Amino acid sequence: MQLFKETGWRYWWLALVWLVTDQLTKLWVISRFELGESINLLPVFSFTYVRNYGAAFSFLGDADGWQRWLFTGIAVVAAVVLSVWLSRLNKSQWKLSLALVSIVAGAIGNLIDRVSYGYVVDFLHVFYQEWSYPVFNIADCAICIGAGLLIWDSFTEQPKASESKA
């Protein structure tokens, strides 16, 4: 139990929030939308159901199917490595812990899709006039927010060893 109180693992609750939100929204989209269906919510935002067989921005999405297992393996390795890293962080390293937990949650959220469906369910679409950002999901948001926290943490002063144990 000490591991959950004194390390970065104390923030696993956030991973659970990310995962539940991600999976529930994807199940909602699958049950309510036809593939390709889009509902405009704002002049710059819509729910659009797409299937992503690749990685970020549909990278390798048109490959013959081997990419599913490559990205599954990468997600498993990343989740394990980041989880071990979290177990070694001091509780005072909250930004780094929140970053890693968010990235792990996003990786696992998309991993669940790859294993369950063979593709990732995407549905959040941001656009403006002729410009369109690739459709994404809550897991992708978790990864991006985690990456932002990771960058923020890298630019902030780390607590000294004597301060972090206090």
C-alpha positions in Angstrom: 0.0 0.0 0.0 3.0 2.3 0.6 3.6 2.2 -3.2 0.3 4.0 -3.8 0.9 6.6 -1.1 4.5 7.6 -1.6 5.0 7.3 -5.4 3.6 8.5 -8.6 1.1 5.6 -8.4 -1.0 7.7 -6.1 -2.5 9.3 -9.2 -3.8 6.1 -10.8 -7.3 7.4 -10.0 -6.8 9.8 -12.9 -6.0 7.0 -15.3 -9.2 5.3 -14.3 -11.2 8.6 -14.9 -9.5 8.9 -18.4 -10.1 5.3 -19.3 -13.7 5.2 -18.2 -14.5 8.5 -20.0 -12.7 7.3 -23.1 -14.4 3.9 -23.3 -17.9 5.2 -22.4 -17.7 7.9 -25.1 -16.5 5.4 -27.7 -19.3 3.0 -26.8 -21.8 5.8 -27.1 -20.5 6.8 -30.5 -20.5 3.2 -31.8 -24.1 2.7 -30.6 -25.5 6.0 -31.8 -23.6 6.8 -35.0 -23.2 5.2 -38.4 -19.6 5.0 -39.7 -18.9 8.4 -41.2 -21.9 10.1 -39.7 -21.2 13.6 -38.4 -23.2 15.9 -36.2 -22.1 19.6 -36.2 -22.2 21.0 -32.6 -20.4 24.3 -33.2 -19.2 26.1 -36.3 -15.7 24.7 -35.6 -16.5 21.3 -33.9 -18.5 18.2 -34.6 -18.8 14.5 -33.6 -17.7 12.5 -36.6 -17.4 8.7 -36.3 -14.3 7.3 -38.0 -12.2 4.3 -37.6 -8.4 4.8 -37.4 -6.5 1.7 -38.5 -3.2 3.4 -38.0 -1.6 5.6 -35.4 -1.5 9.4 -34.9 -3.0 11.1 -37.9 -3.7 7.7 -39.5 0.0 6.9 -39.9 0.2 3.5 -41.6 -3.6 3.3 -41.7 -3.6 1.9 -45.2 -1.1 -0.9 -44.4 -2.2 -4.5 -44.7 -3.1 -5.1 -41.0 0.3 -5.8 -39.5 0.3 -2.2 -38.1 -2.4 -3.3 -35.6 0.0 -5.6 -33.8 2.9 -3.1 -34.1 0.9 -0.4 -32.4 -0.5 -2.8 -29.9 3.0 -3.9 -28.9 4.2 -0.3 -28.7 1.3 0.6 -26.4 1.9 -2.4 -24.1 5.6 -1.6 -23.8 5.0 2.1 -23.2 2.4 1.4 -20.6 4.7 -1.0 -18.7 7.7 1.3 -18.9 5.8 4.4 -17.8 4.1 2.4 -15.0 7.5 1.3 -13.7 8.8 4.9 -13.9 5.7 6.0 -12.0 6.5 3.5 -9.2 9.9 5.2 -8.8 8.7 8.8 -8.6 8.5 10.6 -5.3 5.0 11.9 -4.4 6.3 15.5 -4.7 6.8 15.0 -8.5 3.1 15.5 -9.1 3.4 17.1 -12.6 5.5 14.3 -13.9 3.3 11.7 -12.3 0.1 13.3 -13.7 1.8 13.4 -17.1 2.8 9.8 -17.1 -0.5 8.6 -15.8 -2.4 10.5 -18.5 -0.1 9.1 -21.2 -0.5 5.5 -19.9 -4.3 5.9 -19.7 -4.5 7.2 -23.3 -2.2 4.4 -24.6 -4.4 1.8 -22.8 -7.6 3.4 -24.0 -6.5 3.1 -27.7 -5.0 -0.3 -27.0 -8.4 -1.6 -25.8 -9.8 -0.5 -29.2 -7.1 -2.1 -31.2 -7.5 -5.4 -29.4 -11.3 -5.3 -29.4 -12.0 -3.9 -32.8 -8.8 -3.9 -34.8 -9.0 -0.1 -35.1 -9.3 3.0 -32.9 -12.7 4.7 -32.6 -12.3 8.4 -33.2 -15.1 11.0 -33.1 -13.9 14.5 -32.0 -13.5 16.7 -35.1 -12.1 20.3 -35.0 -12.1 22.4 -38.2 -12.2 25.9 -39.5 -13.4 26.7 -43.0 -11.2 24.5 -45.3 -8.8 23.5 -42.5 -9.5 20.3 -40.7 -7.6 18.6 -37.8 -7.6 14.8 -37.9 -10.5 13.3 -35.9 -9.4 12.1 -32.5 -10.8 10.7 -29.2 -10.6 11.1 -25.4 -7.6 8.8 -25.2 -5.7 11.1 -27.6 -6.6 14.1 -25.4 -5.2 12.3 -22.4 -1.9 11.6 -24.3 -1.7 15.2 -25.5 -2.4 16.7 -22.0 0.1 14.2 -20.6 2.7 15.3 -23.2 2.0 19.0 -22.3 2.5 18.3 -18.6 5.7 16.4 -19.4 7.0 19.5 -21.3 5.9 21.8 -18.5 7.6 19.6 -15.9 10.8 19.6 -17.9 11.0 23.4 -17.8 10.3 23.7 -14.0 12.8 23.3 -11.2 12.8 19.9 -9.6 12.6 19.6 -5.8 16.0 18.7 -4.3 16.3 15.3 -2.7 16.2 16.7 0.8 13.0 18.7 0.0 11.2 15.9 -1.7 11.6 13.6 1.3 10.2 16.2 3.7 
